[in-house]
């Protein structure tokens, strides 16, 4: 069975806000595209290595840091 990662509605909105912010600040989408590629690359890595992230004090919740952003899963 293939593993699948699903982003929550809030996380999709947060990502969109992050990318829009950088598009506006840099007046270009180059950095946003690179950041999006890092998010996607990390997502694929998490599918294969789900325990690679740091554990939190919440049961079954971990996180990874991508640049200046924490991604909880």
Predicted model as a PDB file, atoms N, CA, C, CB and O in Angstrom, pLDDT in the B-factor column:
MODEL        1                                                                  
ATOM      1  N   UNK A   1       0.837  -1.180   0.000  1.00 58.00           N  
ATOM      2  CA  UNK A   1       0.000   0.000   0.000  1.00 58.00           C  
ATOM      3  C   UNK A   1       0.882   1.245   0.000  1.00 58.00           C  
ATOM      4  CB  UNK A   1      -0.952  -0.003   1.214  1.00 58.00           C  
ATOM      5  O   UNK A   1       1.818   1.348   0.794  1.00 58.00           O  
ATOM      6  N   UNK A   2       0.593   2.160  -0.863  1.00 66.00           N  
ATOM      7  CA  UNK A   2       1.377   3.389  -0.964  1.00 66.00           C  
ATOM      8  C   UNK A   2       1.041   4.313   0.193  1.00 66.00           C  
ATOM      9  CB  UNK A   2       1.120   4.097  -2.310  1.00 66.00           C  
ATOM     10  O   UNK A   2      -0.121   4.445   0.580  1.00 66.00           O  
ATOM     11  N   UNK A   3       2.053   4.944   0.737  1.00 81.00           N  
ATOM     12  CA  UNK A   3       1.850   5.908   1.815  1.00 81.00           C  
ATOM     13  C   UNK A   3       1.414   7.230   1.219  1.00 81.00           C  
ATOM     14  CB  UNK A   3       3.135   6.085   2.661  1.00 81.00           C  
ATOM     15  O   UNK A   3       1.760   7.568   0.087  1.00 81.00           O  
ATOM     16  N   UNK A   4       0.651   7.967   2.001  1.00 86.00           N  
ATOM     17  CA  UNK A   4       0.097   9.218   1.509  1.00 86.00           C  
ATOM     18  C   UNK A   4       0.178  10.270   2.598  1.00 86.00           C  
ATOM     19  CB  UNK A   4      -1.357   9.032   1.040  1.00 86.00           C  
ATOM     20  O   UNK A   4      -0.028   9.972   3.775  1.00 86.00           O  
ATOM     21  N   UNK A   5       0.470  11.475   2.215  1.00 89.00           N  
ATOM     22  CA  UNK A   5       0.513  12.586   3.147  1.00 89.00           C  
ATOM     23  C   UNK A   5      -0.590  13.568   2.752  1.00 89.00           C  
ATOM     24  CB  UNK A   5       1.921  13.275   3.151  1.00 89.00           C  
ATOM     25  O   UNK A   5      -0.722  13.937   1.586  1.00 89.00           O  
ATOM     26  N   UNK A   6      -1.367  13.978   3.733  1.00 92.00           N  
ATOM     27  CA  UNK A   6      -2.448  14.921   3.477  1.00 92.00           C  
ATOM     28  C   UNK A   6      -2.220  16.178   4.300  1.00 92.00           C  
ATOM     29  CB  UNK A   6      -3.826  14.293   3.803  1.00 92.00           C  
ATOM     30  O   UNK A   6      -2.068  16.107   5.520  1.00 92.00           O  
ATOM     31  N   UNK A   7      -2.196  17.316   3.643  1.00 93.00           N  
ATOM     32  CA  UNK A   7      -2.040  18.599   4.335  1.00 93.00           C  
ATOM     33  C   UNK A   7      -3.408  19.054   4.822  1.00 93.00           C  
ATOM     34  CB  UNK A   7      -1.393  19.676   3.402  1.00 93.00           C  
ATOM     35  O   UNK A   7      -4.394  18.942   4.093  1.00 93.00           O  
ATOM     36  N   UNK A   8      -3.476  19.561   6.033  1.00 95.00           N  
ATOM     37  CA  UNK A   8      -4.744  20.086   6.553  1.00 95.00           C  
ATOM     38  C   UNK A   8      -5.099  21.378   5.816  1.00 95.00           C  
ATOM     39  CB  UNK A   8      -4.655  20.337   8.095  1.00 95.00           C  
ATOM     40  O   UNK A   8      -4.252  22.002   5.177  1.00 95.00           O  
ATOM     41  N   UNK A   9      -6.356  21.757   5.921  1.00 97.00           N  
ATOM     42  CA  UNK A   9      -6.809  22.990   5.283  1.00 97.00           C  
ATOM     43  C   UNK A   9      -6.020  24.180   5.832  1.00 97.00           C  
ATOM     44  CB  UNK A   9      -8.330  23.195   5.504  1.00 97.00           C  
ATOM     45  O   UNK A   9      -5.621  25.063   5.072  1.00 97.00           O  
ATOM     46  N   UNK A  10      -5.793  24.206   7.151  1.00 96.00           N  
ATOM     47  CA  UNK A  10      -5.032  25.295   7.757  1.00 96.00           C  
ATOM     48  C   UNK A  10      -3.601  25.326   7.238  1.00 96.00           C  
ATOM     49  CB  UNK A  10      -5.033  25.162   9.277  1.00 96.00           C  
ATOM     50  O   UNK A  10      -3.073  26.396   6.936  1.00 96.00           O  
ATOM     51  N   UNK A  11      -2.965  24.149   7.131  1.00 95.00           N  
ATOM     52  CA  UNK A  11      -1.576  24.121   6.667  1.00 95.00           C  
ATOM     53  C   UNK A  11      -1.454  24.568   5.215  1.00 95.00           C  
ATOM     54  CB  UNK A  11      -0.997  22.722   6.824  1.00 95.00           C  
ATOM     55  O   UNK A  11      -0.473  25.213   4.846  1.00 95.00           O  
ATOM     56  N   UNK A  12      -2.441  24.231   4.391  1.00 95.00           N  
ATOM     57  CA  UNK A  12      -2.432  24.689   2.994  1.00 95.00           C  
ATOM     58  C   UNK A  12      -2.538  26.215   2.955  1.00 95.00           C  
ATOM     59  CB  UNK A  12      -3.601  24.038   2.186  1.00 95.00           C  
ATOM     60  O   UNK A  12      -1.829  26.873   2.194  1.00 95.00           O  
ATOM     61  N   UNK A  13      -3.423  26.768   3.776  1.00 97.00           N  
ATOM     62  CA  UNK A  13      -3.557  28.226   3.851  1.00 97.00           C  
ATOM     63  C   UNK A  13      -2.303  28.891   4.379  1.00 97.00           C  
ATOM     64  CB  UNK A  13      -4.732  28.599   4.726  1.00 97.00           C  
ATOM     65  O   UNK A  13      -1.901  29.949   3.895  1.00 97.00           O  
ATOM     66  N   UNK A  14      -1.680  28.267   5.381  1.00 96.00           N  
ATOM     67  CA  UNK A  14      -0.431  28.810   5.933  1.00 96.00           C  
ATOM     68  C   UNK A  14       0.675  28.818   4.882  1.00 96.00           C  
ATOM     69  CB  UNK A  14       0.017  27.993   7.161  1.00 96.00           C  
ATOM     70  O   UNK A  14       1.405  29.799   4.745  1.00 96.00           O  
ATOM     71  N   UNK A  15       0.792  27.722   4.145  1.00 95.00           N  
ATOM     72  CA  UNK A  15       1.813  27.666   3.084  1.00 95.00           C  
ATOM     73  C   UNK A  15       1.563  28.750   2.045  1.00 95.00           C  
ATOM     74  CB  UNK A  15       1.824  26.276   2.407  1.00 95.00           C  
ATOM     75  O   UNK A  15       2.490  29.435   1.616  1.00 95.00           O  
ATOM     76  N   UNK A  16       0.309  28.899   1.645  1.00 96.00           N  
ATOM     77  CA  UNK A  16      -0.036  29.920   0.649  1.00 96.00           C  
ATOM     78  C   UNK A  16       0.330  31.310   1.169  1.00 96.00           C  
ATOM     79  CB  UNK A  16      -1.547  29.857   0.299  1.00 96.00           C  
ATOM     80  O   UNK A  16       0.863  32.133   0.424  1.00 96.00           O  
ATOM     81  N   UNK A  17       0.045  31.572   2.443  1.00 97.00           N  
ATOM     82  CA  UNK A  17       0.380  32.873   3.048  1.00 97.00           C  
ATOM     83  C   UNK A  17       1.886  33.099   3.077  1.00 97.00           C  
ATOM     84  CB  UNK A  17      -0.188  32.965   4.474  1.00 97.00           C  
ATOM     85  O   UNK A  17       2.361  34.200   2.798  1.00 97.00           O  
ATOM     86  N   UNK A  18       2.629  32.060   3.413  1.00 96.00           N  
ATOM     87  CA  UNK A  18       4.097  32.160   3.443  1.00 96.00           C  
ATOM     88  C   UNK A  18       4.618  32.502   2.051  1.00 96.00           C  
ATOM     89  CB  UNK A  18       4.735  30.832   3.951  1.00 96.00           C  
ATOM     90  O   UNK A  18       5.433  33.412   1.895  1.00 96.00           O  
ATOM     91  N   UNK A  19       4.152  31.778   1.047  1.00 96.00           N  
ATOM     92  CA  UNK A  19       4.634  32.011  -0.316  1.00 96.00           C  
ATOM     93  C   UNK A  19       4.217  33.388  -0.824  1.00 96.00           C  
ATOM     94  CB  UNK A  19       4.108  30.924  -1.260  1.00 96.00           C  
ATOM     95  O   UNK A  19       5.003  34.072  -1.480  1.00 96.00           O  
ATOM     96  N   UNK A  20       2.991  33.795  -0.526  1.00 96.00           N  
ATOM     97  CA  UNK A  20       2.548  35.138  -0.932  1.00 96.00           C  
ATOM     98  C   UNK A  20       3.387  36.218  -0.266  1.00 96.00           C  
ATOM     99  CB  UNK A  20       1.065  35.344  -0.588  1.00 96.00           C  
ATOM    100  O   UNK A  20       3.725  37.222  -0.894  1.00 96.00           O  
ATOM    101  N   UNK A  21       3.725  36.016   1.005  1.00 97.00           N  
ATOM    102  CA  UNK A  21       4.569  36.981   1.714  1.00 97.00           C  
ATOM    103  C   UNK A  21       5.912  37.134   0.998  1.00 97.00           C  
ATOM    104  CB  UNK A  21       4.789  36.538   3.185  1.00 97.00           C  
ATOM    105  O   UNK A  21       6.350  38.250   0.720  1.00 97.00           O  
ATOM    106  N   UNK A  22       6.560  36.005   0.702  1.00 96.00           N  
ATOM    107  CA  UNK A  22       7.873  36.084   0.067  1.00 96.00           C  
ATOM    108  C   UNK A  22       7.791  36.608  -1.361  1.00 96.00           C  
ATOM    109  CB  UNK A  22       8.534  34.723   0.073  1.00 96.00           C  
ATOM    110  O   UNK A  22       8.704  37.291  -1.827  1.00 96.00           O  
ATOM    111  N   UNK A  23       6.711  36.294  -2.049  1.00 97.00           N  
ATOM    112  CA  UNK A  23       6.521  36.860  -3.395  1.00 97.00           C  
ATOM    113  C   UNK A  23       6.446  38.381  -3.325  1.00 97.00           C  
ATOM    114  CB  UNK A  23       5.236  36.292  -4.054  1.00 97.00           C  
ATOM    115  O   UNK A  23       7.025  39.075  -4.161  1.00 97.00           O  
ATOM    116  N   UNK A  24       5.731  38.898  -2.325  1.00 97.00           N  
ATOM    117  CA  UNK A  24       5.563  40.343  -2.164  1.00 97.00           C  
ATOM    118  C   UNK A  24       6.863  41.004  -1.723  1.00 97.00           C  
ATOM    119  CB  UNK A  24       4.455  40.642  -1.150  1.00 97.00           C  
ATOM    120  O   UNK A  24       7.264  42.024  -2.283  1.00 97.00           O  
ATOM    121  N   UNK A  25       7.516  40.431  -0.731  1.00 96.00           N  
ATOM    122  CA  UNK A  25       8.757  41.017  -0.197  1.00 96.00           C  
ATOM    123  C   UNK A  25       9.856  41.029  -1.258  1.00 96.00           C  
ATOM    124  CB  UNK A  25       9.235  40.234   1.047  1.00 96.00           C  
ATOM    125  O   UNK A  25      10.552  42.029  -1.431  1.00 96.00           O  
ATOM    126  N   UNK A  26      10.003  39.912  -1.965  1.00 96.00           N  
ATOM    127  CA  UNK A  26      11.090  39.800  -2.953  1.00 96.00           C  
ATOM    128  C   UNK A  26      10.705  40.294  -4.343  1.00 96.00           C  
ATOM    129  CB  UNK A  26      11.541  38.367  -3.050  1.00 96.00           C  
ATOM    130  O   UNK A  26      11.555  40.422  -5.225  1.00 96.00           O  
ATOM    131  N   UNK A  27       9.392  40.574  -4.534  1.00 96.00           N  
ATOM    132  CA  UNK A  27       8.889  40.978  -5.844  1.00 96.00           C  
ATOM    133  C   UNK A  27       9.246  39.955  -6.928  1.00 96.00           C  
ATOM    134  CB  UNK A  27       9.447  42.350  -6.218  1.00 96.00           C  
ATOM    135  O   UNK A  27       9.485  40.291  -8.088  1.00 96.00           O  
ATOM    136  N   UNK A  28       9.270  38.687  -6.491  1.00 96.00           N  
ATOM    137  CA  UNK A  28       9.603  37.570  -7.367  1.00 96.00           C  
ATOM    138  C   UNK A  28       9.120  36.296  -6.684  1.00 96.00           C  
ATOM    139  CB  UNK A  28      11.148  37.511  -7.672  1.00 96.00           C  
ATOM    140  O   UNK A  28       9.008  36.249  -5.459  1.00 96.00           O  
ATOM    141  N   UNK A  29       8.836  35.269  -7.473  1.00 96.00           N  
ATOM    142  CA  UNK A  29       8.418  34.011  -6.868  1.00 96.00           C  
ATOM    143  C   UNK A  29       9.533  32.973  -6.829  1.00 96.00           C  
ATOM    144  CB  UNK A  29       7.240  33.456  -7.616  1.00 96.00           C  
ATOM    145  O   UNK A  29       9.275  31.814  -6.503  1.00 96.00           O  
ATOM    146  N   UNK A  30      10.755  33.356  -7.150  1.00 97.00           N  
ATOM    147  CA  UNK A  30      11.875  32.417  -7.188  1.00 97.00           C  
ATOM    148  C   UNK A  30      12.105  31.775  -5.826  1.00 97.00           C  
ATOM    149  CB  UNK A  30      13.146  33.125  -7.654  1.00 97.00           C  
ATOM    150  O   UNK A  30      12.221  30.553  -5.734  1.00 97.00           O  
ATOM    151  N   UNK A  31      12.174  32.579  -4.766  1.00 96.00           N  
ATOM    152  CA  UNK A  31      12.407  32.041  -3.429  1.00 96.00           C  
ATOM    153  C   UNK A  31      11.227  31.169  -2.991  1.00 96.00           C  
ATOM    154  CB  UNK A  31      12.636  33.185  -2.418  1.00 96.00           C  
ATOM    155  O   UNK A  31      11.427  30.115  -2.388  1.00 96.00           O  
ATOM    156  N   UNK A  32      10.007  31.601  -3.289  1.00 95.00           N  
ATOM    157  CA  UNK A  32       8.819  30.827  -2.918  1.00 95.00           C  
ATOM    158  C   UNK A  32       8.829  29.457  -3.589  1.00 95.00           C  
ATOM    159  CB  UNK A  32       7.540  31.590  -3.297  1.00 95.00           C  
ATOM    160  O   UNK A  32       8.462  28.461  -2.966  1.00 95.00           O  
ATOM    161  N   UNK A  33       9.237  29.400  -4.831  1.00 96.00           N  
ATOM    162  CA  UNK A  33       9.314  28.121  -5.536  1.00 96.00           C  
ATOM    163  C   UNK A  33      10.367  27.214  -4.908  1.00 96.00           C  
ATOM    164  CB  UNK A  33       9.630  28.346  -7.020  1.00 96.00           C  
ATOM    165  O   UNK A  33      10.153  26.008  -4.787  1.00 96.00           O  
ATOM    166  N   UNK A  34      11.502  27.784  -4.507  1.00 96.00           N  
ATOM    167  CA  UNK A  34      12.536  26.990  -3.840  1.00 96.00           C  
ATOM    168  C   UNK A  34      12.041  26.485  -2.491  1.00 96.00           C  
ATOM    169  CB  UNK A  34      13.819  27.818  -3.657  1.00 96.00           C  
ATOM    170  O   UNK A  34      12.283  25.334  -2.126  1.00 96.00           O  
ATOM    171  N   UNK A  35      11.354  27.340  -1.758  1.00 96.00           N  
ATOM    172  CA  UNK A  35      10.813  26.965  -0.460  1.00 96.00           C  
ATOM    173  C   UNK A  35       9.751  25.874  -0.628  1.00 96.00           C  
ATOM    174  CB  UNK A  35      10.217  28.198   0.255  1.00 96.00           C  
ATOM    175  O   UNK A  35       9.712  24.923   0.153  1.00 96.00           O  
ATOM    176  N   UNK A  36       8.907  26.005  -1.626  1.00 95.00           N  
ATOM    177  CA  UNK A  36       7.891  24.987  -1.900  1.00 95.00           C  
ATOM    178  C   UNK A  36       8.551  23.652  -2.237  1.00 95.00           C  
ATOM    179  CB  UNK A  36       6.972  25.435  -3.056  1.00 95.00           C  
ATOM    180  O   UNK A  36       8.079  22.602  -1.801  1.00 95.00           O  
ATOM    181  N   UNK A  37       9.625  23.685  -3.000  1.00 97.00           N  
ATOM    182  CA  UNK A  37      10.347  22.456  -3.337  1.00 97.00           C  
ATOM    183  C   UNK A  37      10.909  21.806  -2.065  1.00 97.00           C  
ATOM    184  CB  UNK A  37      11.492  22.756  -4.345  1.00 97.00           C  
ATOM    185  O   UNK A  37      10.894  20.581  -1.945  1.00 97.00           O  
ATOM    186  N   UNK A  38      11.397  22.603  -1.128  1.00 96.00           N  
ATOM    187  CA  UNK A  38      11.886  22.057   0.142  1.00 96.00           C  
ATOM    188  C   UNK A  38      10.759  21.407   0.942  1.00 96.00           C  
ATOM    189  CB  UNK A  38      12.547  23.161   0.975  1.00 96.00           C  
ATOM    190  O   UNK A  38      10.951  20.348   1.539  1.00 96.00           O  
ATOM    191  N   UNK A  39       9.593  22.035   0.956  1.00 95.00           N  
ATOM    192  CA  UNK A  39       8.440  21.458   1.646  1.00 95.00           C  
ATOM    193  C   UNK A  39       8.070  20.111   1.014  1.00 95.00           C  
ATOM    194  CB  UNK A  39       7.230  22.432   1.600  1.00 95.00           C  
ATOM    195  O   UNK A  39       7.814  19.139   1.725  1.00 95.00           O  
ATOM    196  N   UNK A  40       8.042  20.058  -0.300  1.00 95.00           N  
ATOM    197  CA  UNK A  40       7.685  18.825  -0.997  1.00 95.00           C  
ATOM    198  C   UNK A  40       8.737  17.741  -0.779  1.00 95.00           C  
ATOM    199  CB  UNK A  40       7.509  19.092  -2.492  1.00 95.00           C  
ATOM    200  O   UNK A  40       8.395  16.582  -0.546  1.00 95.00           O  
ATOM    201  N   UNK A  41      10.001  18.110  -0.852  1.00 96.00           N  
ATOM    202  CA  UNK A  41      11.098  17.162  -0.641  1.00 96.00           C  
ATOM    203  C   UNK A  41      11.037  16.581   0.771  1.00 96.00           C  
ATOM    204  CB  UNK A  41      12.462  17.849  -0.879  1.00 96.00           C  
ATOM    205  O   UNK A  41      11.200  15.376   0.964  1.00 96.00           O  
ATOM    206  N   UNK A  42      10.804  17.440   1.744  1.00 96.00           N  
ATOM    207  CA  UNK A  42      10.711  16.993   3.130  1.00 96.00           C  
ATOM    208  C   UNK A  42       9.491  16.104   3.323  1.00 96.00           C  
ATOM    209  CB  UNK A  42      10.651  18.194   4.084  1.00 96.00           C  
ATOM    210  O   UNK A  42       9.553  15.121   4.062  1.00 96.00           O  
ATOM    211  N   UNK A  43       8.394  16.433   2.675  1.00 94.00           N  
ATOM    212  CA  UNK A  43       7.182  15.610   2.767  1.00 94.00           C  
ATOM    213  C   UNK A  43       7.454  14.199   2.268  1.00 94.00           C  
ATOM    214  CB  UNK A  43       6.031  16.243   1.961  1.00 94.00           C  
ATOM    215  O   UNK A  43       7.048  13.228   2.907  1.00 94.00           O  
ATOM    216  N   UNK A  44       8.124  14.079   1.154  1.00 94.00           N  
ATOM    217  CA  UNK A  44       8.464  12.758   0.613  1.00 94.00           C  
ATOM    218  C   UNK A  44       9.400  12.004   1.551  1.00 94.00           C  
ATOM    219  CB  UNK A  44       9.109  12.897  -0.773  1.00 94.00           C  
ATOM    220  O   UNK A  44       9.265  10.794   1.732  1.00 94.00           O  
ATOM    221  N   UNK A  45      10.341  12.717   2.140  1.00 95.00           N  
ATOM    222  CA  UNK A  45      11.258  12.103   3.088  1.00 95.00           C  
ATOM    223  C   UNK A  45      10.505  11.572   4.309  1.00 95.00           C  
ATOM    224  CB  UNK A  45      12.329  13.108   3.518  1.00 95.00           C  
ATOM    225  O   UNK A  45      10.806  10.486   4.805  1.00 95.00           O  
ATOM    226  N   UNK A  46       9.528  12.342   4.790  1.00 94.00           N  
ATOM    227  CA  UNK A  46       8.744  11.927   5.957  1.00 94.00           C  
ATOM    228  C   UNK A  46       7.902  10.680   5.676  1.00 94.00           C  
ATOM    229  CB  UNK A  46       7.838  13.066   6.405  1.00 94.00           C  
ATOM    230  O   UNK A  46       7.646   9.887   6.581  1.00 94.00           O  
ATOM    231  N   UNK A  47       7.478  10.511   4.440  1.00 94.00           N  
ATOM    232  CA  UNK A  47       6.716   9.311   4.097  1.00 94.00           C  
ATOM    233  C   UNK A  47       7.565   8.059   4.255  1.00 94.00           C  
ATOM    234  CB  UNK A  47       6.185   9.406   2.666  1.00 94.00           C  
ATOM    235  O   UNK A  47       7.067   7.011   4.664  1.00 94.00           O  
ATOM    236  N   UNK A  48       8.843   8.171   3.931  1.00 93.00           N  
ATOM    237  CA  UNK A  48       9.749   7.028   4.025  1.00 93.00           C  
ATOM    238  C   UNK A  48      10.401   6.896   5.395  1.00 93.00           C  
ATOM    239  CB  UNK A  48      10.816   7.138   2.972  1.00 93.00           C  
ATOM    240  O   UNK A  48      10.731   5.790   5.822  1.00 93.00           O  
ATOM    241  N   UNK A  49      10.588   8.008   6.078  1.00 95.00           N  
ATOM    242  CA  UNK A  49      11.254   8.016   7.382  1.00 95.00           C  
ATOM    243  C   UNK A  49      10.431   8.835   8.381  1.00 95.00           C  
ATOM    244  CB  UNK A  49      12.695   8.591   7.262  1.00 95.00           C  
ATOM    245  O   UNK A  49      10.841   9.932   8.759  1.00 95.00           O  
ATOM    246  N   UNK A  50       9.291   8.323   8.805  1.00 93.00           N  
ATOM    247  CA  UNK A  50       8.377   9.125   9.629  1.00 93.00           C  
ATOM    248  C   UNK A  50       8.924   9.510  11.002  1.00 93.00           C  
ATOM    249  CB  UNK A  50       7.105   8.380   9.815  1.00 93.00           C  
ATOM    250  O   UNK A  50       8.415  10.442  11.623  1.00 93.00           O  
ATOM    251  N   UNK A  51       9.942   8.817  11.483  1.00 95.00           N  
ATOM    252  CA  UNK A  51      10.481   9.133  12.817  1.00 95.00           C  
ATOM    253  C   UNK A  51      11.692  10.045  12.759  1.00 95.00           C  
ATOM    254  CB  UNK A  51      10.852   7.860  13.543  1.00 95.00           C  
ATOM    255  O   UNK A  51      12.390  10.220  13.758  1.00 95.00           O  
ATOM    256  N   UNK A  52      11.944  10.624  11.603  1.00 95.00           N  
ATOM    257  CA  UNK A  52      13.111  11.492  11.448  1.00 95.00           C  
ATOM    258  C   UNK A  52      12.938  12.819  12.179  1.00 95.00           C  
ATOM    259  CB  UNK A  52      13.378  11.748   9.974  1.00 95.00           C  
ATOM    260  O   UNK A  52      13.919  13.447  12.576  1.00 95.00           O  
ATOM    261  N   UNK A  53      11.693  13.242  12.356  1.00 96.00           N  
ATOM    262  CA  UNK A  53      11.422  14.506  13.037  1.00 96.00           C  
ATOM    263  C   UNK A  53      11.613  14.384  14.543  1.00 96.00           C  
ATOM    264  CB  UNK A  53      10.006  14.977  12.732  1.00 96.00           C  
ATOM    265  O   UNK A  53      11.678  13.283  15.090  1.00 96.00           O  
ATOM    266  N   UNK A  54      11.699  15.508  15.185  1.00 97.00           N  
ATOM    267  CA  UNK A  54      11.870  15.550  16.636  1.00 97.00           C  
ATOM    268  C   UNK A  54      10.515  15.357  17.309  1.00 97.00           C  
ATOM    269  CB  UNK A  54      12.520  16.892  17.082  1.00 97.00           C  
ATOM    270  O   UNK A  54       9.509  15.916  16.870  1.00 97.00           O  
ATOM    271  N   UNK A  55      10.496  14.567  18.370  1.00 96.00           N  
ATOM    272  CA  UNK A  55       9.242  14.342  19.081  1.00 96.00           C  
ATOM    273  C   UNK A  55       8.886  15.557  19.931  1.00 96.00           C  
ATOM    274  CB  UNK A  55       9.337  13.083  19.961  1.00 96.00           C  
ATOM    275  O   UNK A  55       9.748  16.353  20.303  1.00 96.00           O  
ATOM    276  N   UNK A  56       7.610  15.677  20.222  1.00 97.00           N  
ATOM    277  CA  UNK A  56       7.115  16.767  21.069  1.00 97.00           C  
ATOM    278  C   UNK A  56       6.571  16.159  22.357  1.00 97.00           C  
ATOM    279  CB  UNK A  56       6.009  17.610  20.334  1.00 97.00           C  
ATOM    280  O   UNK A  56       6.612  14.942  22.535  1.00 97.00           O  
ATOM    281  N   UNK A  57       6.068  16.991  23.245  1.00 97.00           N  
ATOM    282  CA  UNK A  57       5.493  16.466  24.482  1.00 97.00           C  
ATOM    283  C   UNK A  57       4.076  15.932  24.264  1.00 97.00           C  
ATOM    284  CB  UNK A  57       5.480  17.552  25.556  1.00 97.00           C  
ATOM    285  O   UNK A  57       3.468  15.418  25.203  1.00 97.00           O  
ATOM    286  N   UNK A  58       3.543  16.042  23.059  1.00 96.00           N  
ATOM    287  CA  UNK A  58       2.244  15.470  22.687  1.00 96.00           C  
ATOM    288  C   UNK A  58       2.475  14.081  22.102  1.00 96.00           C  
ATOM    289  CB  UNK A  58       1.488  16.389  21.663  1.00 96.00           C  
ATOM    290  O   UNK A  58       3.402  13.878  21.319  1.00 96.00           O  
ATOM    291  N   UNK A  59       1.648  13.148  22.475  1.00 94.00           N  
ATOM    292  CA  UNK A  59       1.790  11.778  21.991  1.00 94.00           C  
ATOM    293  C   UNK A  59       1.562  11.736  20.479  1.00 94.00           C  
ATOM    294  CB  UNK A  59       0.800  10.833  22.720  1.00 94.00           C  
ATOM    295  O   UNK A  59       0.598  12.304  19.964  1.00 94.00           O  
ATOM    296  N   UNK A  60       2.467  11.053  19.787  1.00 93.00           N  
ATOM    297  CA  UNK A  60       2.394  10.851  18.329  1.00 93.00           C  
ATOM    298  C   UNK A  60       2.465  12.134  17.511  1.00 93.00           C  
ATOM    299  CB  UNK A  60       1.127  10.137  17.988  1.00 93.00           C  
ATOM    300  O   UNK A  60       2.016  12.148  16.365  1.00 93.00           O  
ATOM    301  N   UNK A  61       3.005  13.192  18.054  1.00 96.00           N  
ATOM    302  CA  UNK A  61       3.209  14.434  17.298  1.00 96.00           C  
ATOM    303  C   UNK A  61       4.708  14.698  17.224  1.00 96.00           C  
ATOM    304  CB  UNK A  61       2.452  15.649  17.961  1.00 96.00           C  
ATOM    305  O   UNK A  61       5.402  14.707  18.240  1.00 96.00           O  
ATOM    306  N   UNK A  62       5.185  14.908  16.024  1.00 97.00           N  
ATOM    307  CA  UNK A  62       6.595  15.199  15.775  1.00 97.00           C  
ATOM    308  C   UNK A  62       6.667  16.459  14.925  1.00 97.00           C  
ATOM    309  CB  UNK A  62       7.319  13.995  15.069  1.00 97.00           C  
ATOM    310  O   UNK A  62       5.647  16.950  14.442  1.00 97.00           O  
ATOM    311  N   UNK A  63       7.886  16.984  14.745  1.00 97.00           N  
ATOM    312  CA  UNK A  63       8.034  18.135  13.859  1.00 97.00           C  
ATOM    313  C   UNK A  63       9.406  18.135  13.209  1.00 97.00           C  
ATOM    314  CB  UNK A  63       7.813  19.441  14.629  1.00 97.00           C  
ATOM    315  O   UNK A  63      10.366  17.557  13.718  1.00 97.00           O  
ATOM    316  N   UNK A  64       9.462  18.802  12.072  1.00 97.00           N  
ATOM    317  CA  UNK A  64      10.721  19.057  11.374  1.00 97.00           C  
ATOM    318  C   UNK A  64      10.780  20.545  11.089  1.00 97.00           C  
ATOM    319  CB  UNK A  64      10.841  18.213  10.049  1.00 97.00           C  
ATOM    320  O   UNK A  64       9.750  21.212  10.996  1.00 97.00           O  
ATOM    321  N   UNK A  65      11.985  21.056  10.952  1.00 96.00           N  
ATOM    322  CA  UNK A  65      12.182  22.462  10.638  1.00 96.00           C  
ATOM    323  C   UNK A  65      12.624  22.569   9.184  1.00 96.00           C  
ATOM    324  CB  UNK A  65      13.226  23.117  11.594  1.00 96.00           C  
ATOM    325  O   UNK A  65      13.562  21.903   8.747  1.00 96.00           O  
ATOM    326  N   UNK A  66      11.922  23.423   8.452  1.00 95.00           N  
ATOM    327  CA  UNK A  66      12.277  23.714   7.067  1.00 95.00           C  
ATOM    328  C   UNK A  66      12.552  25.207   7.008  1.00 95.00           C  
ATOM    329  CB  UNK A  66      11.135  23.283   6.051  1.00 95.00           C  
ATOM    330  O   UNK A  66      11.640  26.028   7.106  1.00 95.00           O  
ATOM    331  N   UNK A  67      13.820  25.541   6.847  1.00 93.00           N  
ATOM    332  CA  UNK A  67      14.285  26.929   6.935  1.00 93.00           C  
ATOM    333  C   UNK A  67      13.855  27.507   8.281  1.00 93.00           C  
ATOM    334  CB  UNK A  67      13.722  27.791   5.752  1.00 93.00           C  
ATOM    335  O   UNK A  67      14.343  27.056   9.317  1.00 93.00           O  
ATOM    336  N   UNK A  68      12.967  28.479   8.296  1.00 93.00           N  
ATOM    337  CA  UNK A  68      12.515  29.086   9.545  1.00 93.00           C  
ATOM    338  C   UNK A  68      11.128  28.614   9.955  1.00 93.00           C  
ATOM    339  CB  UNK A  68      12.519  30.586   9.418  1.00 93.00           C  
ATOM    340  O   UNK A  68      10.499  29.232  10.815  1.00 93.00           O  
ATOM    341  N   UNK A  69      10.644  27.543   9.365  1.00 96.00           N  
ATOM    342  CA  UNK A  69       9.277  27.082   9.578  1.00 96.00           C  
ATOM    343  C   UNK A  69       9.257  25.691  10.203  1.00 96.00           C  
ATOM    344  CB  UNK A  69       8.508  27.076   8.259  1.00 96.00           C  
ATOM    345  O   UNK A  69       9.999  24.804   9.781  1.00 96.00           O  
ATOM    346  N   UNK A  70       8.415  25.506  11.198  1.00 96.00           N  
ATOM    347  CA  UNK A  70       8.236  24.204  11.825  1.00 96.00           C  
ATOM    348  C   UNK A  70       7.014  23.543  11.212  1.00 96.00           C  
ATOM    349  CB  UNK A  70       8.087  24.332  13.372  1.00 96.00           C  
ATOM    350  O   UNK A  70       5.952  24.154  11.095  1.00 96.00           O  
ATOM    351  N   UNK A  71       7.181  22.283  10.821  1.00 95.00           N  
ATOM    352  CA  UNK A  71       6.089  21.506  10.255  1.00 95.00           C  
ATOM    353  C   UNK A  71       5.785  20.373  11.239  1.00 95.00           C  
ATOM    354  CB  UNK A  71       6.453  20.952   8.817  1.00 95.00           C  
ATOM    355  O   UNK A  71       6.630  19.513  11.491  1.00 95.00           O  
ATOM    356  N   UNK A  72       4.581  20.384  11.785  1.00 95.00           N  
ATOM    357  CA  UNK A  72       4.161  19.379  12.760  1.00 95.00           C  
ATOM    358  C   UNK A  72       3.377  18.289  12.035  1.00 95.00           C  
ATOM    359  CB  UNK A  72       3.301  20.020  13.899  1.00 95.00           C  
ATOM    360  O   UNK A  72       2.576  18.554  11.138  1.00 95.00           O  
ATOM    361  N   UNK A  73       3.638  17.064  12.454  1.00 92.00           N  
ATOM    362  CA  UNK A  73       2.922  15.926  11.852  1.00 92.00           C  
ATOM    363  C   UNK A  73       2.719  14.829  12.873  1.00 92.00           C  
ATOM    364  CB  UNK A  73       3.687  15.375  10.635  1.00 92.00           C  
ATOM    365  O   UNK A  73       2.137  13.791  12.557  1.00 92.00           O  
TER     366      UNK A  73                                                      
ENDMDL                                                                          
END                                                                             
